[in-house]
Amino acid sequence: MQVTVDVKGEDVLEVDAGADATYADLLSAVELSPHEVTVLVDGRPVPEDQPVSVDHVTVLRLVKGG
């Protein structure tokens, strides 16, 4: 399944998620850590270990700076 990963304020990426992919797998595919972001589905946070069941997610960075 193709999943659109919208990293708010940064990129919109397409990820090929396997049948048993989790939201943590999506984050890994776009080189983000679950410790620095939150995955939202329909505006609600989802656990990283939950299987991917949608074709579009929004990712919000929790900490950004330098």
N, CA, C and O of each residue as an XYZ file, in Angstrom:
264
protein
N       0.835     -1.163      0.000
C       0.000      0.000      0.000
C       0.894      1.246      0.000
O       1.870      1.314      0.748
N       0.562      2.211     -0.827
C       1.262      3.491     -0.846
C       0.650      4.390      0.222
O      -0.569      4.545      0.289
N       1.498      4.980      1.054
C       1.042      5.864      2.116
C       1.713      7.216      1.936
O       2.931      7.295      1.774
N       0.920      8.272      1.963
C       1.447      9.628      1.909
C       1.770     10.063      3.330
O       0.908     10.044      4.209
N       3.022     10.454      3.546
C       3.478     10.914      4.852
C       3.739     12.412      4.736
O       4.695     12.839      4.089
N       2.876     13.204      5.370
C       2.959     14.658      5.329
C       3.655     15.141      6.602
O       3.040     15.214      7.665
N       4.949     15.470      6.481
C       5.710     16.000      7.612
C       5.460     17.506      7.611
O       6.028     18.231      6.795
N       4.617     17.972      8.518
C       4.165     19.361      8.522
C       5.335     20.334      8.545
O       6.253     20.222      9.358
N       5.270     21.289      7.628
C       6.299     22.316      7.536
C       7.554     21.867      6.832
O       8.513     22.633      6.736
N       7.576     20.627      6.328
C       8.776     20.108      5.681
C       8.448     19.447      4.352
O       8.364     20.124      3.328
N       8.263     18.133      4.358
C       8.102     17.370      3.123
C       6.795     16.593      3.108
O       6.182     16.348      4.147
N       6.390     16.216      1.918
C       5.321     15.244      1.716
C       5.953     14.114      0.921
O       6.424     14.311     -0.199
N       5.956     12.927      1.517
C       6.654     11.786      0.933
C       5.692     10.632      0.705
O       4.700     10.483      1.418
N       6.000      9.816     -0.297
C       5.249      8.592     -0.557
C       6.072      7.410     -0.061
O       7.253      7.283     -0.386
N       5.442      6.553      0.723
C       6.128      5.393      1.289
C       5.360      4.142      0.896
O       4.132      4.103      0.984
N       6.086      3.122      0.461
C       5.482      1.834      0.151
C       5.467      1.002      1.428
O       6.495      0.465      1.840
N       4.294      0.898      2.052
C       4.155      0.171      3.317
C       3.702     -1.250      3.035
O       2.740     -1.471      2.300
N       4.387     -2.194      3.613
C       4.009     -3.596      3.459
C       2.718     -3.907      4.194
O       2.193     -3.062      4.918
N       2.210     -5.108      4.013
C       0.929     -5.516      4.580
C       0.913     -5.459      6.108
O      -0.129     -5.191      6.706
N       2.050     -5.706      6.736
C       2.094     -5.708      8.201
C       2.881     -4.525      8.762
O       3.380     -4.598      9.885
N       3.000     -3.448      8.005
C       3.762     -2.275      8.431
C       3.062     -1.557      9.582
O       1.834     -1.508      9.656
N       3.879     -1.002     10.477
C       3.366     -0.189     11.579
C       3.707      1.275     11.305
O       4.449      1.587     10.374
N       3.157      2.161     12.124
C       3.469      3.577     11.961
C       4.947      3.841     12.260
O       5.525      4.771     11.698
N       5.563      3.052     13.122
C       7.008      3.169     13.370
C       7.789      2.820     12.102
O       8.822      3.431     11.826
N       7.310      1.852     11.333
C       7.960      1.498     10.071
C       7.894      2.669      9.085
O       8.858      2.926      8.364
N       6.760      3.377      9.052
C       6.652      4.557      8.194
C       7.669      5.612      8.590
O       8.330      6.208      7.740
N       7.787      5.834      9.902
C       8.750      6.829     10.381
C      10.170      6.437     10.008
O      10.964      7.282      9.594
N      10.486      5.182     10.150
C      11.814      4.701      9.782
C      12.078      4.928      8.295
O      13.185      5.302      7.908
N      11.065      4.701      7.467
C      11.223      4.870      6.022
C      11.510      6.315      5.632
O      12.147      6.564      4.609
N      11.044      7.269      6.438
C      11.298      8.689      6.143
C      12.383      9.258      7.066
O      12.553     10.472      7.180
N      13.112      8.344      7.719
C      14.263      8.688      8.560
C      13.920      9.629      9.706
O      14.627     10.604      9.960
N      12.815      9.319     10.401
C      12.423     10.050     11.599
C      12.314      9.076     12.762
O      12.015      7.896     12.575
N      12.557      9.582     13.954
C      12.470      8.772     15.160
C      11.128      9.000     15.852
O      10.642     10.130     15.894
N      10.524      7.943     16.395
C       9.280      8.117     17.148
C       9.466      8.992     18.387
O       8.489      9.459     18.972
N      10.724      9.214     18.786
C      11.008     10.047     19.955
C      10.928     11.532     19.640
O      10.848     12.353     20.553
N      10.949     11.886     18.367
C      10.941     13.306     18.002
C       9.676     13.753     17.281
O       9.528     14.937     16.977
N       8.753     12.821     17.000
C       7.543     13.168     16.253
C       6.310     12.465     16.827
O       6.406     11.533     17.626
N       5.158     12.950     16.387
C       3.880     12.296     16.660
C       3.204     12.039     15.319
O       3.187     12.908     14.447
N       2.647     10.840     15.161
C       1.916     10.493     13.943
C       0.432     10.727     14.207
O      -0.121     10.258     15.202
N      -0.204     11.472     13.282
C      -1.628     11.763     13.397
C      -2.392     11.134     12.236
O      -1.956     11.185     11.086
N      -3.533     10.543     12.560
C      -4.459     10.024     11.558
C      -5.788     10.720     11.828
O      -6.348     10.601     12.918
N      -6.281     11.434     10.848
C      -7.514     12.213     11.005
C      -7.429     13.158     12.203
O      -8.413     13.365     12.914
N      -6.239     13.730     12.417
C      -6.045     14.702     13.483
C      -5.854     14.131     14.869
O      -5.756     14.877     15.844
N      -5.800     12.802     14.968
C      -5.638     12.156     16.281
C      -4.343     11.352     16.315
O      -4.004     10.679     15.342
N      -3.617     11.419     17.432
C      -2.377     10.647     17.538
C      -2.653      9.144     17.537
O      -3.670      8.680     18.054
N      -1.727      8.401     16.947
C      -1.833      6.948     16.926
C      -0.543      6.355     17.503
O       0.525      6.947     17.349
N      -0.628      5.199     18.162
C       0.570      4.537     18.673
C       1.461      4.074     17.526
O       0.970      3.627     16.490
N       2.759      4.182     17.717
C       3.702      3.797     16.663
C       3.669      2.314     16.359
O       4.030      1.906     15.256
N       3.241      1.488     17.323
C       3.240      0.042     17.103
C       1.933     -0.464     16.475
O       1.777     -1.667     16.265
N       1.014      0.426     16.181
C      -0.257      0.046     15.557
C      -0.054     -0.190     14.061
O       0.711      0.537     13.428
N      -0.724     -1.191     13.484
C      -0.604     -1.426     12.038
C      -1.171     -0.250     11.237
O      -2.161      0.366     11.632
N      -0.533      0.045     10.119
C      -0.987      1.124      9.241
C      -2.281      0.690      8.571
O      -2.352     -0.382      7.970
N      -3.315      1.539      8.680
C      -4.611      1.188      8.104
C      -5.172      2.288      7.210
O      -6.314      2.199      6.758
N      -4.376      3.324      6.954
C      -4.826      4.451      6.128
C      -3.789      4.749      5.063
O      -2.669      4.242      5.124
N      -4.158      5.575      4.080
C      -3.208      5.904      3.023
C      -2.641      7.314      3.135
O      -1.936      7.773      2.236
N      -2.949      8.014      4.253
C      -2.398      9.351      4.477
C      -2.226      9.581      5.971
O      -3.162      9.385      6.746
N      -1.026      9.998      6.375
C      -0.767     10.354      7.769
C      -0.085     11.719      7.808
O       0.567     12.142      6.853
N      -0.257     12.381      8.930
C       0.414     13.646      9.184
C       1.414     13.404     10.297
O       1.114     12.724     11.279
N       2.608     13.966     10.138
C       3.653     13.832     11.159
C       4.003     15.220     11.665
O       4.290     16.129     10.886
N       3.975     15.368     12.995
C       4.351     16.631     13.633
C       5.622     16.424     14.439
O       5.730     15.496     15.240
N       6.587     17.319     14.207
C       7.804     17.276     15.029
C       7.485     17.819     16.408
O       6.801     18.834     16.540
N       7.977     17.144     17.432
C       7.769     17.585     18.801
C       8.829     18.596     19.214
O       8.549     19.514     19.985
N      10.039     18.431     18.704
C      11.141     19.312     19.039
C      11.876     19.656     17.759
O      12.210     18.769     16.973
N      12.128     20.938     17.545
C      12.893     21.352     16.378
C      13.688     22.571     16.771
O      13.181     23.461     17.453
N      14.899     22.612     16.354
C      15.721     23.780     16.678
C      17.176     23.502     16.454
O      17.561     22.481     15.885
N      17.961     24.414     16.905
C      19.393     24.236     16.710
C      20.180     25.186     17.541
O      21.410     25.172     17.497
